[in-house]
Every structure is written in C-alpha cells, then in structure tokens.
C-alpha cells in the first residue's frame, strides 16, 4: 500500500506512522494522467529510531575474578545515536589492542579479549561512551589471581636449641590477589643428605614465625 502521496512539485517527503525498532525499505512511484510508473529500486533497509540519543550502557557491569593464564572476555552492548565513540581505560592507562589484548568496538557493541592473563591485567576497568547527544560511563573490577610471591627475606633464626629451631620471615610482597591462607616450612638435612621434606605442615597466616621441632642435635639443616 502507499505510505504517502507527494505533490509533483516536491521530491522529498516524511513517512509517518512507522513502528519504532521496525526495519523498512522504501520505493518511489511516479504518477501522471496515463497512470503510475514502475517502482524505483528500493532504498537500503533502515530501522526506525531516534536520530539523536544520548549513549547508555545496556549490559550490566559486574566485577570479574579469574586465574592467571585464563582468557578475559568482556562483551558490552550500548545504545546511542549517532553511534557513540568508545574509550576504555584500566586505572590511569588507555586500554588498546596489543599482543595479548584485542579491543573491538563496532556499532553498538564493544569487546575486550585478553589471552594469557597476568596479575598486571587486574584493575578498575572503565568504559566511556560519548556522542553529540551526551555521555555514559561505568566501571568494574577485574581481579587476576596467581600464586603468591615467595615469603620475604631475610629468613631469621630467632632461637636454636638441641632439637628445634624457631624461624621468622616477612609476608610475600604480592599475595597473588588473594589472602594468604597459611605457610608451609620445609627442611633439608645437609649432614646426612637428602631432599626437601615437610617440617611444619601449616602455619597460620597471622603468624610469620614458627618453631620446627624434632631436629637432631649436631645435624646441619
């Protein structure tokens, strides 16, 4: 059916009563006293929507925790007319495509894909959308967990007896992104030979000192 009738003196028109979000094509028919022409080639498809719309992030932003070496994949949808510019930052640095990370923003969709994640990928991820109608932004936390650093040096002998040694140490500089749950002490007999074996199976994480019992007098450890 005809969408609108246009006077011959005009070559532009507005088509009313369309449905928001619906995709349409249009074509033109010329009419004279002999009747209508064949239709023109159809227009490119177009979705009925606001021409100017401030950006808005539509995907909920949630904190993410993964283990080092896993893939970080972020998939964010948004709206805005004209399509907004997307700016990603992590902390104070811009997030851009590099050897491990791909940042893609097309239309109303932005994706971050990072392989072989490291502790350094942890931080506050911030997305900013902007166009001529306004801005929108949001943040979330990414935590990449890894094994902790070794306990801090120096390892100090606080007390030595004929059958025990009391040791103290400093916590790791980096806990790997997760609270330390305990320490294990190993020993090695240098007098009689042998490898490292458990000496104290568990030390509370609130302590950075412990006594190693059941040692042999005169033995070097």
C-alpha positions as a printed Julia matrix, in Angstrom:
221×3 Matrix{Float64}:
  0.0     0.0     0.0
  1.05    3.6    -0.49
  2.82    5.09    2.51
  2.36    8.73    1.47
  1.23   10.77   -1.57
  3.55   13.63   -2.57
  2.7    16.63   -4.82
  4.57   16.68   -8.14
  6.3    19.91   -7.09
  8.2    18.09   -4.3
 10.88   15.4    -4.35
 11.13   14.88   -0.59
  8.64   13.62    1.97
  8.22   12.32    5.5
  6.61    8.92    6.0
  4.55    8.95    9.25
  3.08    6.25   11.49
  6.06    3.89   11.48
  6.84    1.44   14.28
  9.9     2.06   16.45
 12.54   -0.64   16.01
 10.97   -1.95   12.8
 13.15   -2.27    9.68
 11.77   -0.7     6.48
 12.58   -0.28    2.78
 11.07    2.45    0.6
 10.5     2.95   -3.14
  9.03    5.76   -5.23
  6.37    5.62   -7.95
  5.79    8.5   -10.37
  2.2     9.14  -11.48
  0.77   11.09  -14.44
 -2.53   11.16  -16.31
 -1.64    7.91  -18.03
 -1.1     6.11  -14.76
  1.68    5.06  -12.37
  5.25    4.23  -13.37
  7.14    1.14  -12.42
  8.56    1.47   -8.88
 12.09    2.72   -8.34
 14.73    0.41   -6.93
 14.11    0.02   -3.18
 16.13    2.01   -0.69
 18.64    0.44    1.66
 16.94   -1.06    4.74
 16.62    1.35    7.65
 15.5     0.86   11.26
 13.04    3.39   12.64
 14.74    5.02   15.66
 15.59    8.34   17.21
 18.12   10.34   15.24
 19.73   11.82   18.35
 20.03    9.75   21.51
 22.44   10.06   24.42
 24.6     6.95   24.96
 23.57    4.35   27.51
 25.32    1.13   28.54
 22.74   -1.69   28.44
 24.87   -4.62   29.63
 25.17   -4.88   33.45
 28.77   -4.26   34.57
 29.93   -6.84   37.13
 33.24   -7.48   38.9
 35.24  -10.37   37.43
 37.71  -12.76   39.11
 39.78  -15.22   37.06
 43.01  -17.16   37.44
 46.22  -16.12   35.7
 46.56  -17.72   32.27
 42.82  -17.83   31.63
 41.03  -15.73   29.0
 39.36  -12.44   29.93
 36.39  -11.81   27.63
 34.18   -8.74   28.04
 31.15   -8.19   25.82
 29.28   -4.89   26.32
 26.2    -3.6    24.48
 25.0     0.0    24.4
 22.69    2.41   22.58
 23.09    5.94   21.27
 22.54    7.99   18.12
 24.74    8.69   16.36
 26.72    5.56   17.38
 28.92    6.59   20.33
 32.7     6.66   20.49
 34.02    4.07   22.98
 37.01    4.74   25.25
 38.38    2.01   27.55
 40.81    2.64   30.4
 42.34    0.48   33.12
 43.35    2.61   36.07
 45.12    5.61   34.54
 46.14    3.97   31.24
 44.24    3.64   27.99
 43.3     0.08   27.07
 44.17   -0.63   23.45
 44.91   -3.62   21.24
 48.32   -5.2    21.86
 49.99   -8.63   21.64
 47.6   -10.2    24.2
 44.56   -7.93   24.11
 42.1    -7.15   21.32
 39.76   -4.18   21.76
 36.92   -4.04   19.21
 34.08   -1.5    19.02
 31.59   -1.78   16.14
 28.2    -0.11   16.01
 26.54   -0.68   19.38
 28.9    -3.35   20.65
 32.36   -3.38   22.26
 34.51   -6.42   23.08
 37.71   -6.88   25.09
 39.5   -10.2    24.64
 42.73  -10.83   26.59
 44.62  -14.13   26.42
 47.19  -15.47   28.87
 46.05  -13.07   31.58
 48.54  -11.83   34.16
 48.35  -10.13   37.55
 49.1    -6.86   35.75
 45.73   -7.17   33.96
 43.98   -6.61   37.3
 42.47   -3.21   37.97
 39.46   -0.95   37.59
 38.14   -1.19   34.03
 36.29    1.95   32.93
 34.18    2.41   29.79
 33.23    5.85   28.47
 30.65    6.37   25.71
 30.21    9.76   24.06
 28.41   11.29   21.09
 26.93   14.68   20.23
 23.93   13.96   22.48
 25.81   13.15   25.69
 27.91   10.59   27.55
 27.59    7.49   29.69
 30.22    5.64   31.67
 30.71    2.78   34.09
 33.4     0.83   35.93
 34.01   -2.64   37.31
 36.87   -4.52   38.94
 38.9    -7.28   37.27
 40.98   -9.45   39.61
 43.51  -11.88   38.14
 44.65  -14.38   40.78
 48.07  -16.03   40.73
 50.39  -17.83   43.12
 51.88  -15.56   45.78
 55.45  -14.32   45.71
 57.9   -16.2    47.98
 57.9   -15.08   51.63
 60.03  -12.0    52.14
 63.68  -12.2    53.12
 65.6   -12.44   55.32
 64.75  -15.75   56.97
 65.86  -15.23   60.57
 66.83  -17.8    63.22
 65.2   -16.45   66.37
 66.11  -19.36   68.64
 68.15  -22.54   68.23
 68.03  -25.47   70.67
 69.38  -29.02   70.54
 66.13  -30.28   68.99
 64.34  -27.29   67.44
 64.75  -24.04   65.55
 62.43  -21.04   65.67
 62.26  -19.12   62.39
 60.74  -15.79   61.37
 60.1   -14.28   57.93
 58.26  -11.48   56.17
 54.99  -11.86   54.23
 55.15  -12.03   50.41
 55.28   -8.67   48.65
 52.42   -9.82   46.4
 49.82  -12.23   47.75
 48.71  -13.15   44.23
 45.45  -11.24   44.56
 44.07  -13.49   47.3
 44.65  -13.55   51.04
 47.42  -15.86   52.25
 45.8   -18.92   53.86
 48.9   -20.33   55.53
 52.6   -21.15   55.32
 54.46  -24.46   54.94
 58.0   -24.95   56.29
 60.33  -27.44   54.63
 63.72  -28.7    55.83
 66.76  -30.34   54.27
 69.38  -32.4    56.12
 72.8   -31.21   54.92
 74.73  -33.56   57.2
 73.22  -36.85   56.08
 71.97  -35.74   52.67
 68.52  -35.93   51.13
 66.0   -33.57   49.59
 63.49  -31.08   50.94
 60.81  -32.62   53.16
 57.92  -31.1    55.16
 58.95  -29.82   58.58
 55.79  -27.9    59.59
 52.72  -28.65   57.51
 50.81  -25.46   58.28
 51.47  -22.12   59.95
 48.6   -19.69   60.5
 48.67  -16.75   58.06
 48.53  -14.34   61.0
 51.97  -15.58   62.09
 55.3   -15.02   60.37
 57.27  -17.17   62.79
 57.19  -20.82   63.83
 59.2   -23.49   65.63
 60.49  -26.52   63.73
 60.54  -29.47   66.19
 62.12  -32.93   66.19
 65.54  -31.95   64.88
 68.7   -33.95   65.57
 71.36  -32.4    67.75
 74.56  -31.72   65.84
 72.87  -32.02   62.45
 73.21  -29.19   59.95
 69.95  -28.09   58.27
